[in-house]
Amino acid sequence: MAPTELCTKSEYLTSMDVNLFGLIEMTRSFLPLIRKCQGRIINTSSWAGRLACLAPVYVLSKYGVEAYSDILRREMYTTGTKVSIVEPGGFTTPISSGEKILESVQKAYDQASEDIQSVYKVFVENFFKRILVVEGSSNLDLVVDTYIHGLTSRFPRTRYTPGNDSKFLYIPISYLPTCLADWILKYNLK
């Protein structure tokens, strides 16, 4: 969740390895079987795969999932294999708790040089205030239901956006003209 200058190359590589390259390798391993039975592929991305906002390490990997899934869906058109993307909003899980996020941002800030710390001091303080009042949904059934629909529906959707924040805030903002989306996000970062 830290800004670009507080993130290390290692963090970028780890995130890409887990969130993107792992997904690609798993898909490639099973693709012949899935294609043969005209099965379904459902990849998990995030609203952050459609709207770049903070957390560059995470966002880049999720943009990659979006691109790969779109490419794969188009490649599979003639095979009868369906490819869907799940773009959940904020859900409260052990790895996405406010405490874990605060801990990771504080660690990144503490490891930065004094010069970089001086640039991001106010940002980190404001981030800490905001994150304490933001809580994701605890109803994980919303996400599970999208997978069930994607696997069992005669006509699965291309994209699923479980969670009100994803469906009514982040994804709609991603469709706005860039200057307007930037203004909204800038206002939110103050």
Buried (B, 14 or more C-beta within 10 A) or exposed (E): BBBEBBBEEEBBEEBBEEBBBEBBEEBEEEBEEBBEEEBBBBBBBBBBBBBBBBBBBBBBBBBBBBEBBBEBBEEBEEEEBBBBBBBBBBBEEEEEBBEEBBEBBBEBBEEBEEEBBEEBEEBBEEBBEEBEEEEBBEEBEBBEEBBEBBEEEEEBBEBBBBBEBBBEBBBEBBEEEEEEBEEEBEEEEE
